[in-house]
């Protein structure tokens, strides 16, 4: 998972100390990470940063102090940061709208808890709550899919999906055994054993056209293991076919955006890069090259290079233009 933005991290750091202080016996790092919606590695990084924060004077006795006992962490010196953050009017309104939205979700398991939280925030927000009263909240298809998937996970039931695969521009139908939900870079993913592909797959919920909970029990096989997504969702198999591309200077961002095996500077094109990426789906690589509009050349495999040339010639023919090379 990528590191969150500076503003989000600052907000999280300010909330961490009151959160930990309220738990005198400490809290498991993994539990705190789930509560804040970040990977465990990110939360540990936040805790390490907090060690360097404190009161003016900036000596060891002025800094926030934490204690780790196994996988649990607790605050031993909060350096005065014990008060929870006060909500601004805009923040209170946003939180109230979010809570009202949650109450509209079908299949919400913690409806009573959300209702109590809404009542408490409304009482604290005062006049700000009046702004929310006339707001009509509707739930989009993605939120409905999220609620249904959560229901299937909690009941340990298989799911039937209608899923859009963008690399093939195809809508598919499949039955899956859900394993867990992930929030990565602001997008919800279902990790599940796909019976059609006979493997573990990640399904972006905003690409789920329809999902229903089946009566049959979810039963991921023993070989179904959760992925490590700390380094991103897209992690190609090392055994996947290699695609070697030469990128122009303006397309060098590809090396930062996608996992690459090798990166080396080249003179042709000037200031360019040669990169090797791995993918089981050459259609994805074909679309990537097409989207770069001539700023990438395919060196390998020859099959992909031939497809890209054929696509370019077909596009030129539509405009009645002759290929230049």
Secondary structure in CASP SS format (residue, H / E / C, confidence):
PFRMAT SS
TARGET T0000
AUTHOR 0000-0000-0000
METHOD secondary structure of the structure
MODEL  1
X C 1.00
X C 1.00
X C 1.00
X C 1.00
X C 1.00
X H 1.00
X H 1.00
X H 1.00
X H 1.00
X H 1.00
X H 1.00
X H 1.00
X H 1.00
X H 1.00
X H 1.00
X H 1.00
X H 1.00
X H 1.00
X H 1.00
X H 1.00
X H 1.00
X C 1.00
X C 1.00
X C 1.00
X C 1.00
X C 1.00
X E 1.00
X E 1.00
X H 1.00
X H 1.00
X H 1.00
X H 1.00
X H 1.00
X H 1.00
X H 1.00
X H 1.00
X C 1.00
X C 1.00
X C 1.00
X H 1.00
X H 1.00
X H 1.00
X H 1.00
X H 1.00
X H 1.00
X H 1.00
X H 1.00
X H 1.00
X H 1.00
X H 1.00
X C 1.00
X C 1.00
X C 1.00
X E 1.00
X C 1.00
X C 1.00
X C 1.00
X C 1.00
X C 1.00
X H 1.00
X H 1.00
X H 1.00
X E 1.00
X C 1.00
X E 1.00
X E 1.00
X E 1.00
X E 1.00
X E 1.00
X C 1.00
X C 1.00
X E 1.00
X E 1.00
X E 1.00
X E 1.00
X E 1.00
X E 1.00
X C 1.00
X C 1.00
X C 1.00
X C 1.00
X C 1.00
X C 1.00
X C 1.00
X C 1.00
X C 1.00
X C 1.00
X C 1.00
X H 1.00
X H 1.00
X H 1.00
X H 1.00
X H 1.00
X H 1.00
X H 1.00
X H 1.00
X H 1.00
X H 1.00
X H 1.00
X H 1.00
X H 1.00
X H 1.00
X H 1.00
X H 1.00
X C 1.00
X C 1.00
X C 1.00
X C 1.00
X C 1.00
X C 1.00
X H 1.00
X H 1.00
X H 1.00
X H 1.00
X H 1.00
X H 1.00
X H 1.00
X H 1.00
X H 1.00
X H 1.00
X H 1.00
X H 1.00
X H 1.00
X H 1.00
X H 1.00
X C 1.00
X C 1.00
X H 1.00
X H 1.00
X H 1.00
X H 1.00
X H 1.00
X H 1.00
X C 1.00
X C 1.00
X C 1.00
X C 1.00
X C 1.00
X C 1.00
X C 1.00
X H 1.00
X H 1.00
X H 1.00
X H 1.00
X H 1.00
X H 1.00
X H 1.00
X H 1.00
X H 1.00
X H 1.00
X H 1.00
X H 1.00
X H 1.00
X H 1.00
X H 1.00
X C 1.00
X E 1.00
X E 1.00
X E 1.00
X E 1.00
X E 1.00
X E 1.00
X E 1.00
X E 1.00
X E 1.00
X C 1.00
X C 1.00
X C 1.00
X C 1.00
X E 1.00
X E 1.00
X E 1.00
X E 1.00
X E 1.00
X E 1.00
X E 1.00
X E 1.00
X E 1.00
X E 1.00
X E 1.00
X E 1.00
X E 1.00
X E 1.00
X E 1.00
X C 1.00
X C 1.00
X E 1.00
X E 1.00
X E 1.00
X E 1.00
X E 1.00
X E 1.00
X E 1.00
X E 1.00
X C 1.00
X C 1.00
X C 1.00
X C 1.00
X E 1.00
X E 1.00
X E 1.00
X E 1.00
X E 1.00
X E 1.00
X H 1.00
X H 1.00
X H 1.00
X E 1.00
X E 1.00
X E 1.00
X E 1.00
X E 1.00
X E 1.00
X E 1.00
X E 1.00
X E 1.00
X E 1.00
X C 1.00
X C 1.00
X C 1.00
X C 1.00
X C 1.00
X C 1.00
X C 1.00
X C 1.00
X C 1.00
X C 1.00
X C 1.00
X C 1.00
X C 1.00
X C 1.00
X C 1.00
X C 1.00
X C 1.00
X C 1.00
X C 1.00
X C 1.00
X C 1.00
X C 1.00
X C 1.00
X C 1.00
X E 1.00
X E 1.00
X E 1.00
X E 1.00
X E 1.00
X E 1.00
X C 1.00
X H 1.00
X H 1.00
X H 1.00
X C 1.00
X H 1.00
X H 1.00
X H 1.00
X H 1.00
X H 1.00
X C 1.00
X C 1.00
X C 1.00
X C 1.00
X E 1.00
X E 1.00
X E 1.00
X E 1.00
X E 1.00
X C 1.00
X C 1.00
X C 1.00
X C 1.00
X C 1.00
X E 1.00
X E 1.00
X E 1.00
X E 1.00
X E 1.00
X E 1.00
X E 1.00
X C 1.00
X C 1.00
X C 1.00
X H 1.00
X H 1.00
X H 1.00
X H 1.00
X H 1.00
X H 1.00
X H 1.00
X H 1.00
X H 1.00
X H 1.00
X C 1.00
X C 1.00
X C 1.00
X C 1.00
X E 1.00
X E 1.00
X E 1.00
X E 1.00
X E 1.00
X C 1.00
X H 1.00
X H 1.00
X H 1.00
X H 1.00
X H 1.00
X H 1.00
X H 1.00
X H 1.00
X H 1.00
X H 1.00
X H 1.00
X H 1.00
X H 1.00
X H 1.00
X H 1.00
X H 1.00
X H 1.00
X C 1.00
X C 1.00
X C 1.00
X C 1.00
X C 1.00
X C 1.00
X C 1.00
END
